[in-house]
Amino acid sequence: MSSVFSDLKIYPLKTKAGKLLGNGQVTIGGHVSVKFTILEGGQNNVFAALPSQMGKEKDENGKAKYFPQVWIPEKTTYEEFQTLVRKEFENVTGGAVQATTAQDTAGEDNQFSDDAPF
């Protein structure tokens, strides 16, 4: 898979919920496992959002500022991570971002994949 990333797992939602498409988990450097959220957006329509925390500060528009808890400082490594997630998401879902939304499936108890560990 990669010299940096291994054990990539993708857990797509059964149905799209807003921009949320699913969750994932990856091992970095063979030592650290990181969970992330998969969102619709970005240049390639699928984006892996690494963990962040809302701070007390506000931005210039009055919205809360978020601060990364996990980040990949090297641009090429970060792009490799995003590409791996996008390709694996497309592989797991058959290549399409699901068009249905949570509103379309109101009343379903569990919209997450049953095998998601979180």
Secondary structure, DSSP 8 states (H G I E B T S, - for coil): --SSEEEEEEEEEEEEETTEEEEEEEEETTTEEEEEEEEE-STTSEEEE--EEEEEEE-TTS-EEEEESS---SHHHHHHHHHHHHHHHHHHHTT------GGGGTT-S--B-TT---
